[in-house]
Every structure is written in C-alpha cells, then in structure tokens.
Amino acid sequence: MTEEPREREALWADGETLYDIVPGLVNVIEIVGRDLVLGEYRMARATAEMAAALIVEQAGATGIGDEGTALLVVRALAESAAATERATDARAG
C-alpha cells in the first residue's frame, strides 16, 4: 500500500474531525479548558459531561458510543485547550 498515513486517516474519518462531526463541541471544549485554568473544577466537570453526551449523541459518526470513553476524549481535548489558554495568558502577561 503506497498511501501516506495522513491520507488513510482522512479516508477513515471521511476527512472530518470530531469538531466537524459534533456541532458546538469546539466551543464547549474551550469553556471546559477555561474552567480548568480558573480552577472551577466542578463547572469543568459538569460541562465536560455535557460535551461527552454530545459526542455520544453522534455515535454513528464518531464511533464513540459510551459516555465513559467520550469523557476521556473530552478530558484530553480540554487539557489541551487549558494548556493553550495558559500559554496565551503567559504571552499576554
């Protein structure tokens, strides 16, 4: 097989990211990331659970059908968003 790995990934996901498949997910992830930076852990957890439910609602497209797995995905995305938020704050400050 001579396909590049990125080409195979794009074919597998029909060229879409999780953010493309789940409407509004990017905004919810940014909110969770901001809550983590601010230390609002209860709010972050509640919003993360909502994001996980959004992912599960699109299980046919995402391939993620249980909330536990979806919550792990949200956590990884939110921690990345929080790191980006911290880096942006550090540059601005």
A tleap script that builds the chain and sets N, CA, C and O, in Angstrom:
source leaprc.protein.ff14SB
mol = sequence {
  NMET THR GLU GLU PRO ARG GLU ARG GLU ALA
  LEU TRP ALA ASP GLY GLU THR LEU TYR ASP
  ILE VAL PRO GLY LEU VAL ASN VAL ILE GLU
  ILE VAL GLY ARG ASP LEU VAL LEU GLY GLU
  TYR ARG MET ALA ARG ALA THR ALA GLU MET
  ALA ALA ALA LEU ILE VAL GLU GLN ALA GLY
  ALA THR GLY ILE GLY ASP GLU GLY THR ALA
  LEU LEU VAL VAL ARG ALA LEU ALA GLU SER
  ALA ALA ALA THR GLU ARG ALA THR ASP ALA
  ARG ALA CGLY
}
set mol.1.N position { 0.843 -1.165 0.000 }
set mol.1.CA position { 0.000 0.000 0.000 }
set mol.1.C position { 0.890 1.231 0.000 }
set mol.1.O position { 1.781 1.356 0.840 }
set mol.2.N position { 0.656 2.130 -0.927 }
set mol.2.CA position { 1.517 3.296 -1.069 }
set mol.2.C position { 0.898 4.571 -0.532 }
set mol.2.O position { 1.493 5.642 -0.659 }
set mol.3.N position { -0.268 4.485 0.060 }
set mol.3.CA position { -0.904 5.681 0.602 }
set mol.3.C position { -0.110 6.225 1.782 }
set mol.3.O position { 0.463 5.465 2.563 }
set mol.4.N position { -0.082 7.520 1.901 }
set mol.4.CA position { 0.519 8.162 3.065 }
set mol.4.C position { -0.393 7.934 4.266 }
set mol.4.O position { -1.608 7.835 4.096 }
set mol.5.N position { 0.166 7.847 5.490 }
set mol.5.CA position { -0.676 7.635 6.677 }
set mol.5.C position { -1.769 8.687 6.837 }
set mol.5.O position { -2.891 8.345 7.211 }
set mol.6.N position { -1.473 9.960 6.566 }
set mol.6.CA position { -2.485 11.024 6.706 }
set mol.6.C position { -3.633 10.802 5.736 }
set mol.6.O position { -4.785 11.081 6.069 }
set mol.7.N position { -3.334 10.298 4.529 }
set mol.7.CA position { -4.388 10.030 3.561 }
set mol.7.C position { -5.312 8.932 4.062 }
set mol.7.O position { -6.529 9.027 3.904 }
set mol.8.N position { -4.750 7.892 4.662 }
set mol.8.CA position { -5.565 6.805 5.219 }
set mol.8.C position { -6.434 7.314 6.351 }
set mol.8.O position { -7.603 6.943 6.451 }
set mol.9.N position { -5.871 8.171 7.218 }
set mol.9.CA position { -6.653 8.738 8.319 }
set mol.9.C position { -7.817 9.560 7.783 }
set mol.9.O position { -8.935 9.468 8.288 }
set mol.10.N position { -7.553 10.359 6.765 }
set mol.10.CA position { -8.609 11.188 6.198 }
set mol.10.C position { -9.708 10.328 5.600 }
set mol.10.O position { -10.890 10.645 5.740 }
set mol.11.N position { -9.333 9.247 4.936 }
set mol.11.CA position { -10.331 8.347 4.377 }
set mol.11.C position { -11.137 7.684 5.485 }
set mol.11.O position { -12.351 7.521 5.363 }
set mol.12.N position { -10.473 7.306 6.548 }
set mol.12.CA position { -11.158 6.643 7.657 }
set mol.12.C position { -12.178 7.550 8.294 }
set mol.12.O position { -13.272 7.101 8.635 }
set mol.13.N position { -11.854 8.803 8.463 }
set mol.13.CA position { -12.743 9.756 9.130 }
set mol.13.C position { -13.545 10.577 8.121 }
set mol.13.O position { -14.160 11.576 8.492 }
set mol.14.N position { -13.547 10.171 6.859 }
set mol.14.CA position { -14.208 10.942 5.807 }
set mol.14.C position { -13.706 12.381 5.780 }
set mol.14.O position { -14.432 13.294 5.389 }
set mol.15.N position { -12.469 12.572 6.195 }
set mol.15.CA position { -11.860 13.894 6.155 }
set mol.15.C position { -12.372 14.856 7.206 }
set mol.15.O position { -12.089 16.051 7.129 }
set mol.16.N position { -13.122 14.367 8.190 }
set mol.16.CA position { -13.687 15.239 9.212 }
set mol.16.C position { -13.045 14.973 10.569 }
set mol.16.O position { -12.622 13.856 10.864 }
set mol.17.N position { -12.981 16.008 11.377 }
set mol.17.CA position { -12.511 15.859 12.745 }
set mol.17.C position { -13.719 15.701 13.664 }
set mol.17.O position { -14.862 15.865 13.238 }
set mol.18.N position { -13.458 15.389 14.903 }
set mol.18.CA position { -14.527 15.294 15.894 }
set mol.18.C position { -15.258 16.630 16.006 }
set mol.18.O position { -16.474 16.667 16.199 }
set mol.19.N position { -14.511 17.718 15.884 }
set mol.19.CA position { -15.120 19.044 15.935 }
set mol.19.C position { -16.070 19.280 14.753 }
set mol.19.O position { -17.063 19.994 14.890 }
set mol.20.N position { -15.766 18.685 13.600 }
set mol.20.CA position { -16.643 18.800 12.438 }
set mol.20.C position { -17.927 17.994 12.629 }
set mol.20.O position { -19.001 18.416 12.201 }
set mol.21.N position { -17.814 16.858 13.259 }
set mol.21.CA position { -18.932 15.925 13.393 }
set mol.21.C position { -19.902 16.354 14.492 }
set mol.21.O position { -21.115 16.207 14.341 }
set mol.22.N position { -19.380 16.877 15.585 }
set mol.22.CA position { -20.223 17.222 16.747 }
set mol.22.C position { -20.407 18.739 16.800 }
set mol.22.O position { -19.482 19.467 17.159 }
set mol.23.N position { -21.606 19.215 16.442 }
set mol.23.CA position { -21.843 20.663 16.429 }
set mol.23.C position { -21.614 21.300 17.800 }
set mol.23.O position { -22.090 20.800 18.819 }
set mol.24.N position { -20.884 22.401 17.803 }
set mol.24.CA position { -20.664 23.162 19.029 }
set mol.24.C position { -19.605 22.607 19.965 }
set mol.24.O position { -19.331 23.206 21.005 }
set mol.25.N position { -19.001 21.472 19.616 }
set mol.25.CA position { -18.039 20.846 20.529 }
set mol.25.C position { -16.833 21.736 20.791 }
set mol.25.O position { -16.359 21.810 21.925 }
set mol.26.N position { -16.338 22.398 19.788 }
set mol.26.CA position { -15.150 23.228 19.976 }
set mol.26.C position { -15.406 24.307 21.028 }
set mol.26.O position { -14.532 24.594 21.846 }
set mol.27.N position { -16.586 24.900 21.011 }
set mol.27.CA position { -16.911 25.938 21.990 }
set mol.27.C position { -16.999 25.364 23.396 }
set mol.27.O position { -16.521 25.973 24.353 }
set mol.28.N position { -17.609 24.193 23.518 }
set mol.28.CA position { -17.755 23.568 24.834 }
set mol.28.C position { -16.387 23.168 25.381 }
set mol.28.O position { -16.129 23.331 26.573 }
set mol.29.N position { -15.516 22.654 24.533 }
set mol.29.CA position { -14.160 22.266 24.965 }
set mol.29.C position { -13.394 23.498 25.440 }
set mol.29.O position { -12.689 23.438 26.447 }
set mol.30.N position { -13.525 24.608 24.729 }
set mol.30.CA position { -12.850 25.838 25.151 }
set mol.30.C position { -13.349 26.293 26.520 }
set mol.30.O position { -12.560 26.764 27.340 }
set mol.31.N position { -14.635 26.157 26.773 }
set mol.31.CA position { -15.198 26.525 28.071 }
set mol.31.C position { -14.636 25.632 29.170 }
set mol.31.O position { -14.267 26.116 30.241 }
set mol.32.N position { -14.571 24.335 28.907 }
set mol.32.CA position { -14.018 23.407 29.907 }
set mol.32.C position { -12.556 23.760 30.178 }
set mol.32.O position { -12.130 23.802 31.332 }
set mol.33.N position { -11.791 24.013 29.121 }
set mol.33.CA position { -10.385 24.385 29.283 }
set mol.33.C position { -10.224 25.645 30.111 }
set mol.33.O position { -9.355 25.712 30.981 }
set mol.34.N position { -11.054 26.646 29.847 }
set mol.34.CA position { -11.001 27.896 30.608 }
set mol.34.C position { -11.351 27.656 32.070 }
set mol.34.O position { -10.717 28.212 32.966 }
set mol.35.N position { -12.373 26.817 32.308 }
set mol.35.CA position { -12.747 26.497 33.691 }
set mol.35.C position { -11.604 25.799 34.421 }
set mol.35.O position { -11.382 26.046 35.606 }
set mol.36.N position { -10.883 24.935 33.727 }
set mol.36.CA position { -9.733 24.264 34.347 }
set mol.36.C position { -8.661 25.278 34.734 }
set mol.36.O position { -8.094 25.203 35.824 }
set mol.37.N position { -8.388 26.216 33.848 }
set mol.37.CA position { -7.382 27.248 34.123 }
set mol.37.C position { -7.791 28.088 35.329 }
set mol.37.O position { -6.955 28.458 36.154 }
set mol.38.N position { -9.079 28.384 35.422 }
set mol.38.CA position { -9.579 29.219 36.517 }
set mol.38.C position { -9.775 28.441 37.819 }
set mol.38.O position { -10.086 29.034 38.852 }
set mol.39.N position { -9.597 27.130 37.779 }
set mol.39.CA position { -9.772 26.314 38.973 }
set mol.39.C position { -11.222 26.005 39.290 }
set mol.39.O position { -11.537 25.600 40.409 }
set mol.40.N position { -12.092 26.185 38.340 }
set mol.40.CA position { -13.520 25.900 38.510 }
set mol.40.C position { -13.788 24.443 38.124 }
set mol.40.O position { -14.425 24.161 37.109 }
set mol.41.N position { -13.291 23.533 38.951 }
set mol.41.CA position { -13.307 22.121 38.594 }
set mol.41.C position { -14.707 21.508 38.547 }
set mol.41.O position { -14.973 20.654 37.700 }
set mol.42.N position { -15.595 21.923 39.430 }
set mol.42.CA position { -16.970 21.400 39.381 }
set mol.42.C position { -17.657 21.817 38.085 }
set mol.42.O position { -18.325 21.014 37.432 }
set mol.43.N position { -17.483 23.071 37.731 }
set mol.43.CA position { -18.084 23.571 36.492 }
set mol.43.C position { -17.459 22.864 35.288 }
set mol.43.O position { -18.158 22.497 34.343 }
set mol.44.N position { -16.148 22.680 35.329 }
set mol.44.CA position { -15.465 21.991 34.233 }
set mol.44.C position { -15.997 20.569 34.079 }
set mol.44.O position { -16.231 20.105 32.963 }
set mol.45.N position { -16.185 19.887 35.191 }
set mol.45.CA position { -16.686 18.513 35.148 }
set mol.45.C position { -18.108 18.454 34.585 }
set mol.45.O position { -18.409 17.600 33.751 }
set mol.46.N position { -18.968 19.344 35.030 }
set mol.46.CA position { -20.350 19.367 34.540 }
set mol.46.C position { -20.394 19.662 33.041 }
set mol.46.O position { -21.152 19.035 32.301 }
set mol.47.N position { -19.587 20.607 32.604 }
set mol.47.CA position { -19.562 20.949 31.182 }
set mol.47.C position { -18.939 19.823 30.372 }
set mol.47.O position { -19.373 19.554 29.252 }
set mol.48.N position { -17.926 19.161 30.923 }
set mol.48.CA position { -17.301 18.022 30.243 }
set mol.48.C position { -18.309 16.886 30.061 }
set mol.48.O position { -18.319 16.223 29.023 }
set mol.49.N position { -19.143 16.664 31.054 }
set mol.49.CA position { -20.169 15.628 30.931 }
set mol.49.C position { -21.166 15.973 29.831 }
set mol.49.O position { -21.644 15.089 29.118 }
set mol.50.N position { -21.477 17.251 29.697 }
set mol.50.CA position { -22.358 17.686 28.621 }
set mol.50.C position { -21.696 17.450 27.261 }
set mol.50.O position { -22.347 16.990 26.324 }
set mol.51.N position { -20.414 17.761 27.157 }
set mol.51.CA position { -19.681 17.544 25.911 }
set mol.51.C position { -19.630 16.058 25.570 }
set mol.51.O position { -19.768 15.680 24.407 }
set mol.52.N position { -19.434 15.224 26.576 }
set mol.52.CA position { -19.412 13.779 26.350 }
set mol.52.C position { -20.757 13.300 25.822 }
set mol.52.O position { -20.809 12.453 24.929 }
set mol.53.N position { -21.834 13.831 26.363 }
set mol.53.CA position { -23.171 13.456 25.886 }
set mol.53.C position { -23.357 13.871 24.426 }
set mol.53.O position { -23.982 13.145 23.653 }
set mol.54.N position { -22.820 15.037 24.042 }
set mol.54.CA position { -22.903 15.473 22.645 }
set mol.54.C position { -22.188 14.495 21.724 }
set mol.54.O position { -22.676 14.183 20.637 }
set mol.55.N position { -21.028 14.012 22.165 }
set mol.55.CA position { -20.263 13.060 21.363 }
set mol.55.C position { -21.032 11.756 21.226 }
set mol.55.O position { -21.103 11.190 20.135 }
set mol.56.N position { -21.607 11.276 22.317 }
set mol.56.CA position { -22.356 10.016 22.292 }
set mol.56.C position { -23.606 10.135 21.410 }
set mol.56.O position { -23.986 9.175 20.740 }
set mol.57.N position { -24.238 11.305 21.412 }
set mol.57.CA position { -25.405 11.515 20.552 }
set mol.57.C position { -25.064 11.314 19.079 }
set mol.57.O position { -25.929 10.939 18.288 }
set mol.58.N position { -23.819 11.559 18.712 }
set mol.58.CA position { -23.356 11.395 17.335 }
set mol.58.C position { -22.575 10.097 17.160 }
set mol.58.O position { -21.684 10.016 16.315 }
set mol.59.N position { -22.905 9.086 17.953 }
set mol.59.CA position { -22.136 7.834 17.972 }
set mol.59.C position { -22.003 7.192 16.600 }
set mol.59.O position { -20.972 6.591 16.300 }
set mol.60.N position { -23.004 7.307 15.782 }
set mol.60.CA position { -22.929 6.727 14.440 }
set mol.60.C position { -21.785 7.300 13.628 }
set mol.60.O position { -21.149 6.590 12.849 }
set mol.61.N position { -21.528 8.577 13.811 }
set mol.61.CA position { -20.462 9.246 13.070 }
set mol.61.C position { -19.132 9.234 13.815 }
set mol.61.O position { -18.069 9.152 13.198 }
set mol.62.N position { -19.195 9.317 15.156 }
set mol.62.CA position { -17.950 9.408 15.924 }
set mol.62.C position { -17.352 8.048 16.240 }
set mol.62.O position { -16.140 7.924 16.417 }
set mol.63.N position { -18.200 7.024 16.314 }
set mol.63.CA position { -17.732 5.697 16.720 }
set mol.63.C position { -17.568 5.584 18.228 }
set mol.63.O position { -17.060 4.579 18.726 }
set mol.64.N position { -17.994 6.605 18.952 }
set mol.64.CA position { -17.880 6.624 20.411 }
set mol.64.C position { -19.292 6.543 20.978 }
set mol.64.O position { -20.054 7.509 20.926 }
set mol.65.N position { -19.629 5.371 21.523 }
set mol.65.CA position { -20.993 5.143 21.944 }
set mol.65.C position { -21.232 5.126 23.437 }
set mol.65.O position { -22.379 5.036 23.873 }
set mol.66.N position { -20.178 5.211 24.234 }
set mol.66.CA position { -20.401 5.207 25.680 }
set mol.66.C position { -19.813 6.472 26.297 }
set mol.66.O position { -18.795 6.994 25.844 }
set mol.67.N position { -20.480 6.944 27.336 }
set mol.67.CA position { -20.091 8.227 27.931 }
set mol.67.C position { -18.738 8.183 28.626 }
set mol.67.O position { -18.055 9.205 28.700 }
set mol.68.N position { -18.336 7.026 29.136 }
set mol.68.CA position { -17.024 6.922 29.772 }
set mol.68.C position { -15.897 7.211 28.797 }
set mol.68.O position { -14.979 7.974 29.099 }
set mol.69.N position { -15.973 6.596 27.629 }
set mol.69.CA position { -14.965 6.834 26.597 }
set mol.69.C position { -15.031 8.272 26.111 }
set mol.69.O position { -14.002 8.923 25.928 }
set mol.70.N position { -16.247 8.764 25.901 }
set mol.70.CA position { -16.415 10.142 25.443 }
set mol.70.C position { -15.838 11.124 26.463 }
set mol.70.O position { -15.238 12.129 26.084 }
set mol.71.N position { -16.014 10.841 27.742 }
set mol.71.CA position { -15.486 11.724 28.783 }
set mol.71.C position { -13.957 11.726 28.771 }
set mol.71.O position { -13.342 12.763 29.017 }
set mol.72.N position { -13.347 10.594 28.494 }
set mol.72.CA position { -11.881 10.553 28.366 }
set mol.72.C position { -11.410 11.399 27.188 }
set mol.72.O position { -10.406 12.105 27.285 }
set mol.73.N position { -12.132 11.324 26.089 }
set mol.73.CA position { -11.797 12.135 24.917 }
set mol.73.C position { -11.930 13.615 25.257 }
set mol.73.O position { -11.052 14.416 24.934 }
set mol.74.N position { -13.030 13.972 25.909 }
set mol.74.CA position { -13.255 15.370 26.299 }
set mol.74.C position { -12.160 15.835 27.239 }
set mol.74.O position { -11.667 16.956 27.115 }
set mol.75.N position { -11.779 14.993 28.169 }
set mol.75.CA position { -10.725 15.384 29.115 }
set mol.75.C position { -9.422 15.698 28.383 }
set mol.75.O position { -8.767 16.701 28.669 }
set mol.76.N position { -9.052 14.839 27.442 }
set mol.76.CA position { -7.813 15.075 26.687 }
set mol.76.C position { -7.898 16.373 25.896 }
set mol.76.O position { -6.949 17.157 25.887 }
set mol.77.N position { -9.026 16.605 25.234 }
set mol.77.CA position { -9.197 17.835 24.462 }
set mol.77.C position { -9.201 19.065 25.371 }
set mol.77.O position { -8.613 20.094 25.037 }
set mol.78.N position { -9.862 18.951 26.514 }
set mol.78.CA position { -9.951 20.083 27.447 }
set mol.78.C position { -8.596 20.401 28.068 }
set mol.78.O position { -8.267 21.571 28.263 }
set mol.79.N position { -7.813 19.386 28.378 }
set mol.79.CA position { -6.478 19.644 28.932 }
set mol.79.C position { -5.603 20.337 27.905 }
set mol.79.O position { -4.792 21.195 28.252 }
set mol.80.N position { -5.762 19.969 26.650 }
set mol.80.CA position { -5.031 20.650 25.580 }
set mol.80.C position { -5.494 22.098 25.464 }
set mol.80.O position { -4.674 23.004 25.310 }
set mol.81.N position { -6.802 22.318 25.536 }
set mol.81.CA position { -7.343 23.681 25.476 }
set mol.81.C position { -6.853 24.507 26.662 }
set mol.81.O position { -6.550 25.691 26.516 }
set mol.82.N position { -6.776 23.881 27.835 }
set mol.82.CA position { -6.292 24.588 29.028 }
set mol.82.C position { -4.824 24.973 28.867 }
set mol.82.O position { -4.419 26.071 29.248 }
set mol.83.N position { -4.033 24.066 28.304 }
set mol.83.CA position { -2.616 24.373 28.084 }
set mol.83.C position { -2.469 25.535 27.107 }
set mol.83.O position { -1.612 26.399 27.290 }
set mol.84.N position { -3.297 25.554 26.080 }
set mol.84.CA position { -3.276 26.654 25.111 }
set mol.84.C position { -3.669 27.960 25.795 }
set mol.84.O position { -3.051 28.999 25.561 }
set mol.85.N position { -4.689 27.905 26.632 }
set mol.85.CA position { -5.145 29.091 27.378 }
set mol.85.C position { -4.032 29.623 28.278 }
set mol.85.O position { -3.809 30.831 28.350 }
set mol.86.N position { -3.334 28.713 28.963 }
set mol.86.CA position { -2.234 29.137 29.841 }
set mol.86.C position { -1.102 29.769 29.039 }
set mol.86.O position { -0.530 30.777 29.454 }
set mol.87.N position { -0.782 29.180 27.895 }
set mol.87.CA position { 0.289 29.713 27.056 }
set mol.87.C position { -0.079 31.096 26.514 }
set mol.87.O position { 0.763 31.991 26.440 }
set mol.88.N position { -1.334 31.253 26.143 }
set mol.88.CA position { -1.803 32.558 25.648 }
set mol.88.C position { -1.733 33.598 26.760 }
set mol.88.O position { -1.304 34.730 26.534 }
set mol.89.N position { -2.154 33.209 27.960 }
set mol.89.CA position { -2.105 34.122 29.105 }
set mol.89.C position { -0.655 34.508 29.431 }
set mol.89.O position { -0.375 35.660 29.760 }
set mol.90.N position { 0.252 33.548 29.337 }
set mol.90.CA position { 1.655 33.814 29.662 }
set mol.90.C position { 2.271 34.798 28.668 }
set mol.90.O position { 3.063 35.662 29.045 }
set mol.91.N position { 1.900 34.656 27.404 }
set mol.91.CA position { 2.421 35.577 26.376 }
set mol.91.C position { 1.855 36.981 26.558 }
set mol.91.O position { 2.550 37.975 26.346 }
set mol.92.N position { 0.594 37.050 26.951 }
set mol.92.CA position { -0.057 38.345 27.107 }
set mol.92.C position { 0.391 39.061 28.388 }
set mol.92.O position { 0.400 40.290 28.461 }
set mol.93.N position { 0.762 38.263 29.391 }
set mol.93.CA position { 1.095 38.869 30.684 }
set mol.93.C position { 2.512 39.178 30.794 }
set mol.93.O position { 2.954 39.693 31.821 }
savepdb mol mol.pdb
quit
